[in-house]
Amino acid sequence: MVSLPRSLQDLEPSRRTRHIIYYAIGLVTLVLVYTVTYNQLMARFEGVDQSIFASFEFVMQTMTTTGYGQDSAIWSHPLTFLFVILTQVSGIGIGFFTLRLIIIPLFTGAEVNLESRLSPKSDHVVICEYRRDSAVLLDELRELGLEYVLVSSSRENAESLSNRGYAAIAGSPQDAETLERASVDDARAVITDAGDANVNTILTVRSIRPDVDVVALTDDSDMREILLETGADSVLSPHGVLGHRLAEKAVAPFSSELRDAVELGGDVNLVELPVSERSELVGRSIRDTNLRERRGANIVGAWIDGELQLPPAPEATIRPNTVLLVSGPQEALEELSEFTRAPRSFTEHERIVIAGLGEVGRAARAVVEAAGVEVVTIDVDDHEGVDVVGDAGSRAVLVEAGVEDAGAIIVCVPDDSTALLATVLAESINPDVEVLVRVSDSDTSPKALSAGADYVLSVPRVSARMVAKELRGEDVLAPASQIRLVRVPARPFSGTTLAESRIFERTGCRVIAVEDDGATTAAIDPERQFTGDERLTIVGSDESVQEFLKRFDVTPTELAE
């Protein structure tokens, strides 16, 4: 084995450098052996006495595949041909090895100047250390037409985002020089999600731009006042909002109060109504409910067996734990809610299990307790408020918590694999239980629905919508929801009717309300002709809304006009 000279060992080269040194020594040795061998073959078997330099030239020509025509007419002995073939094959192999070991790492390992990729920024948003799947937020800002620069202390993360077309730079947001590179002097707002470094980041921003709006995100609601006192203009706690939303969905069948209705304008509201297994609507088709005629409410969409149908098929059967997305006047929705919830004589199902008592779980517990419903909590750590200590991914723990006869289980654990396992186990223990799940990765949402969850919210999606709502106000409605709800101008549909626009067929979005001259209506005539001055409220999945915005070249920012 070839060993490094002592002087090179003293330099303590890196592993890659050592590989290159070994490679170079081996390559030189092989070329010298080939040169001497070829020189001897030519002399003994072909009768040609040539200089060692001529043999060296042949080896270099052959191994680099540049040619060896001057000698090919001389060869006659089989050993000579075999050696030439060996030289050719080894030359090709060494070429590939050189490309992989030296050439490719030479270019891919070069440091990229991320700032050089940025276009000039003004009136943009500087995002510091966003930790909740940056791509989700950045796509949200793109849809809103907002320029941004993301600052990440992880160069690997910054380069990955930059290579995917996002405006990202590497550096510490607690360093004034980094913020200056992000053009904070010309920014409209700064968003910080730096965890324990939020305070440091806010103070650094204020030292450069005392007048810029600062939005702080935190997973600890107890930090709200501290961050506001430090200099944040607003503080968002996505975990708390998400836990609150999940709990309100869970207690809706046990409460006479209509919760979480979204005002679309005028007397038009939108609400998600879970259908209890003992509701009189269970077993009926969407068509047979006749809700519009009987209650003045429109079924916009429905989650049936965990699948969003927008709109639901008229022949679709309402099952226990179906969630109806309904629009209409407040009075009609309140009356309808009486038919979706269980009868008020609470029995064995007046219990909700909460798995995971972190920020999300604590927010959910507060809502459940305020509704007067029995709550049983599970957490891996024994601390205040925990009823059952154990892993929510354990069947024995779920049974001990009473999932067998509970009305709902809210899965708030931070690990998505555990959340999926808890969902499957809860469904196997009690097929009638309503399962509401928080997930940490937006890609896990469809998996949770496939696993049996009735309602799923992802932290990245809720966080991004909350930030967008903070930046653009009313344009993005109900950020903590399974669906996306935005208002857009009707300008692209001027001179056409709703039926002619074929919005649903082309994008998968539904128009659920039209605002014209300050009046909002949910009962939309398909033959109504748009003037282009109206504002449309559309609903759909994140993907379908994004398709709508791209296809019709509109953004919710136009609503600021």
N, C-alpha and C positions, 0 to 999 in steps of 0.2 A: 504493500500500500504506500502511495506517495505521501510523505509528511511535509508539513510546512517548515520552511527555514525558521530558525529561532527568532530572527529579527521580525518576521511577519507575525509569529505567535505573540510577541510582546505587544504588537499593536492592538490585539484583541478585536479582530475584524468581526463584523456581523455574520450571521449564518449565511445570508445571501452572498456576501462578499467572499466568504470561504468557498462557497460552491463555485463562484466564478473563477477563483484562483485555481481550485482543483481542476475545473473544466479546461482552463487555458493550459495548465501543465500537461494534462492528458492529451489535449489536441496536438500540442507541439510534439509530444513524444510519439503519437501515432503517425504524424506526417513524416517524422524522421525515420521511423521504422519502415513505412511504406517506401520512402525514397531509396533507402539502402536495399530493400528487398527487390524493388523494381530494377535497380541498377545491376544487381547480381543476376536476375532473371534474364535481362537483355544480353549480358555478357556470356552466360553459360548456355542458354538454350536458344538464343536467337543469333548469336555470333556478332553482336554489336557491342563494341567497346566505347561507351559514351561517358561524358563527364557526369559527376554527381549532381551538378547543377541542372543538366538536361533532364535527369531523372526527377529532380525536385520540381522542375517546371511541369512535367507530365502529371505528377501527383496532384499539384495544385489545380491544373486544368481539369483533371478528371473529377476531383472531389468538389469543385465548384461548378461542375457541369458546363464549363465554357468550351471544351473541345480537346482533342488530342490527335488530330488528323495526321500529323507528321510521322507518327509511329505505327498507326494501324496497319499499314501495308507490310510491315516487317514481321508482325506476330505470326507464328506458326505452331508453337508448342502449346499443348493444352494447359499447362501450369500458368503460362503467361495470360491466356484468356481468362482462366479462373481468377487470377489475381486482379486483372482489370475489372472484372465483374464485382469482386469484393470491394475494390476501391470505389466503384460507382455507387453501390448500395450504401456503403458506410458514409460516403460524402453526402448523399441525400438525407440520411438519418441525422448526421451531425448538423446539417443545415436547419432542419426542423428543431433540433434541440437548441441551437443557437437562438433561433427566433423566440422559442418559449422561455429560455432562461435569461436572455439578455435584452433582446430588442423590445419585446412586449412590455416587460416591467420597466424598461427605460422610459417609455412614453406614458404608460398608465400610472407610474409612480411619481411622475412630475407633478408638482404642486400647481393647482389650477387657480388662477386669479379670478375669484368669483365676482369681485366688484366689476371686472371688465365686461361681464355678461349682463349687467344691469343697464336698463335704459334709464334716462334721466327721470327722476321722481319728483313730484310736487303734489301737495294735497293728498298724500298717501297715508297708509297706516304702517307703523313700525311694530312688528310683533316680536316680542322677546321670549325666547325659550318656551315656545308652545309645546306642551307635552302630551297632547290628547289626539294623536294622529294628525299631524300638520296638514296633510293633503286634504283632509275633509274640510278644515277651516279655509284653506287657501282656495279650494274650489268654490266654497260658499262666497268668498269675497269676489272671485271672478264673476260669478253669476250676478252679483250686485253691481258689477262694474267698478269696483274699488281697487285702486292700485295699492300695492303693499311691498314691504321688504321684511322677510323673516330673518331674525338674528338667532343663531344657534351656537352655543359654546362647543358643540361637537362638530368638528370639521367633516367627519364622515357623513353625518346626517345632513349638513349643509350642502355638501357636494352631491349627495344622492338626490336631494330635492332639486338642486340646480340642474343636474343632468336630466331630470324629468320635466324641465321647463318652468320650474317655479323660481321666483325671485328670492334667493336666499344667500346670506353671507355668513361666514364663520367669525366668531369672536365673542367675548364676554359682554353682555349688556350692562354689566356693572362698570364697564370701562367707557369713559366719555368718548375716546377715540373711535370705538366701535360704533357707537350711536351716531357719531358724526359721519362715518362712512355710510350709514344707513339713511343719511340726509334727514335726520330728525329735525333740523332747523326748518325744513319745509313741510313737515308732516302735519296731518290734520289730527292724528290721534296716535297714542302708544298703547299697545296691549301687552301686559306682562303676565306670564304664567310660570314664573321662576321658582315657585315653591317658597322655601325658606329665604331665598334671595330676592323675593318680591320687594321688601322694604329697601334693600340696597339699590335695586333697579329703579324704583320710584324716585329715590333721592338723587340718583345720578341723572335721571331725566330732568328733574326739576332744576338741577344745577345748570343745565344747558337751556331748557325751554320751560320757564315758569308758567307759560300760558297754554301749553298744549294739553289736550284732554288725555287723561290716563285712565285706562280701564284695567282693573286687576282681577284675575281669576284665582280662586282659592278652593281647596278641598276642605278647608276648616272654617266653618261659619263663625267660629269664635275670633277669627282674625279680621273680621269685617271692620270693626271700629278702629283697630290698629292701622289697617291699610288706609282707611279714610283720613285718619289723623296724620299719617305720613305724607299724604298728598294725592292719593287716588281720588278721581272724581266719581267713580262708581266701582263697586265690587260685585262680581258675579260668583255665585256658588252653584255650579251646575249639579253637583251631587245632591245638594239640598233640594233643588227644584225637581230633579229626577225622582228622588225618594217621595216627595210630596205628591207628584203626579201619579206614580204607581199606587200609592196608598189610596188616593181618591178614587182610582179605578176599582180598587179592591173593596172599598166600603160603600160604593154606590148602590149595590143591591140591598144594603142594610140601612140606607139613609133616605129620608123623605126630602132631603134638600138636593136640588139640581146643582151639580158641581161642575166647574171647569168649562162653562159655556163660553164660547168665543163670540164677541159681538162683531158682526159683519157690517153693521150700520143700520140705522133706523130701528126697526123692531125685529130685525133678522139676526138669529143666533145660530151657532153651530155647536153641536155637542156630541160626544161619544157616549153611548149608553150600553153598558154590558147587560146582557139578557140573562137573568137568573134561570136556573134549571126548573124553577116552579112558576115561571112567568106564563101567562096565558098565550104568549106569542110562540112559545116553543112548539115545534111540530108544524107550524104554518109555513107556507111559501111566502116569499116577499110580496108576490102579487095578491095573495089572499089577505094580507094584513089590512089593506085599504087605509093605510095611515093618513094619506093625503086627504081622502074624503072624510074620514072619521075624526081626525085630529088636526088637520091643517099642517101636517109636517111632511117633509120629503126625506126619504131614505137616499142619501147621497152615496153611501158606500157601506161595506160590512166586512168584518173579519169573521169568516166562517171556517172553522177547523184551522185557524191560524193563518189563513190566506186572505189577503186583501182583495176584495172584489169591488171595482170602481167603474161603473155602478154594479151592484149585485145582479145576478141573473134573476129575472122575475120568477122563475120556477125554483130558485134556490130555497132550501128549507132552513129555517132558523133553528139552530141547535142550542142546547145549554151552553152558556159562556160565549155565545156569539156577541160581538161588539158591533152595534149599529152606529153609523155616522149619519146624524140626522140634522137637518136645517129647518128653521121655521121660527115663528114668534115664541117669545119666552113662555107664555101661558100654554101654548100647544106642546112645547117640549116638556114642561113640568107635568102636564097631564099624561103625556106619553110615558114618562119615566115611571109612573105608577104601574104601567103594564109590563115594563121590562124588569122591574125588581121583584124580589120575592115578597109574598104576603108579609104583613108586619108582625105576625105571630112568630117571633124568632124561636127556633128550636135548636137542634144539635149543630146547625151550621153557623151559629153566631160566634165564629172564632176565625182569626186570621193569624197565620204563622209567618214570622219574618225571619229569614235566614241571612245572617250577617248584620251585625249591629255597629257598623261604621257610620260615616256621615250620611250615607244614603239610608241605611237602616234606621238610624235615629230620627231622621226626618219623617220616614214612613210611620214609625211607631207613634209619633206625636199626632199625626192625622188620625190614625186608627183609634187611639185612646180618646181623642176629642169627639169621635163619632159614637163613643159608648160601646164599642165592639171589643170583645175579649181578644187579647193579643198574647201570643207566645213567641218568645224570641230565642234564636239559636246563634251562638257564636263560638269560635274555637278558643277564645280567651274568656276566662271567668272574671267579669267586671260588672259594674253596676248596671242593672237592667237586663242582664242575661238570665233567662229561665232555664235553658238547656245548654250545657257546655259540650261541644262536640263539632265534628265536621258535617256540614250540611250535605256532603256527598255520601253520607252513610245512611243506609236504610234504617238501621236501629235508632239513629238520632232523630230522623224524621218521624218515625213511629212514636218515639217518646214525646215529641213535641205535639202530637195529636193531629198529624196530617190526615189520618184515616177518616176523621169526621169533621175536618175544617172546611170552611167555605172557600178559602183562598190561601195561597202561599206566595209571599213576595220574596223573590230571590235577589238579595243585595250583595252577594259575595263578590270581591274584586277579581277573582280568578275565573275566567270564562269557562275553562274546562270543568271546574267544580260546579259552576252555574248550570252548565248543560247536563251534568250528571245528576244534580239535584232536581232538575226539571223532569228528566226521564223517570227517576225514582218516585217523585211525588205523583206523577201520572199513573205509575204502576201500582202504587199504594192506594190511591183514591182517584179513579178515572173521572170523577165529577168535580174535582177540585179545580178552581181557577188559578192558573199559574201566571204570575207577572214577573218579568225578569229584567234586571239591569245587566248590560254587557259592556265590557271595556273596549272592545274592538267592533267597529261598525260592520265588519265582515262576518261577525258571529251572529248577527240578527237573524238572517234566514235559517241558520243552523238551529237557533233556539226555537223558532217557529216550527221547524221540522221535528224537533224533539218533543213538541207538545205544548209549548208555551202559548198562552192566549194573548198576551200583550208583551211587547218587548221594546225597550228604549236603550239606545247606546249612548254612552257618555260622550264620545267624540261628536256625534250628530247633535245632541242637545246643546253641548258647549258651543259648537259652531253657530247654531241658530241663535243662541242667546247673544253671542258677540254681534252677529249680523243685526239682530233686533236693536241692540244698544247703539249700533252705528247708524242704522237707517230708520229707527223708530217703527212706525206702523207697517212698514212694507212687508216684514216677515212676521206672520201671526203664529201664535201657539207653538213656540219653539220646542216645548216638551211634549211631543206627540209622535205617533207612528207615521203620520202623514205630513206632507208639506203643504202649507197654506200661504199663498202670497196674493197681493193685488198687482195688477198690471194694466197698462193703458190699452184701450180697445182700438188704437190707431191702425194696427195692421189689418183690421177687419172692417174698416170703413166701407160702407156701401154694400155689405153682405149681411146675410142673416146668420143666426147661430147655426142653423141647420146646414147652410152652405159652407160655413167655415170649417166644418168637420174637425173641430179641435180634438175631440176625444179619439176619433179614428186615427188621426195623424200623430197624436202625442201621448194618449192615455190619460190626459188631464180632463177634468170636468169643470165647467163654469157653474158655480153654485150661487152666485149673486152678481147683480149688475147695479152699479151706482151711477146715477145720471141726475145732474142738477141738484146734488145733495140728497137725493132720495134713493134708498137701496131696496131692491126687490129680489126675493128668492124664487118667486114664481115666474120663470123666464119663458116667454113665448118663443119656440124654435124659429118662428117666421118673423120675429122682430128684426128690423134692419138697424144695424149699428151706424151711428154717425161718425164714430171715431173719437168723440169727446168723452165717452163713458169710461168707467174703470171697472174691470172685471176681477172678481175674486175667483181664483182657480185653486183646485185641490188635486193632489196626486202624490205619488211616491216621489222621493228625491230624484230618481232617474227620469221619471216622466216630466217633472217640472223643469228639470235641466234641459230636456229635449224640447219642451215648449219654448223656453227662453232662446235657445239656439235657433230653432227652426223659424221663429217669427221675429228674431232679432230685436227683442225687447228686454229690458231689465227693470226690476222694481225701482231702480233709482229714478226713473222717469216720473215717478209719482210725486217727487219733490217739486215739480213744476207748479 
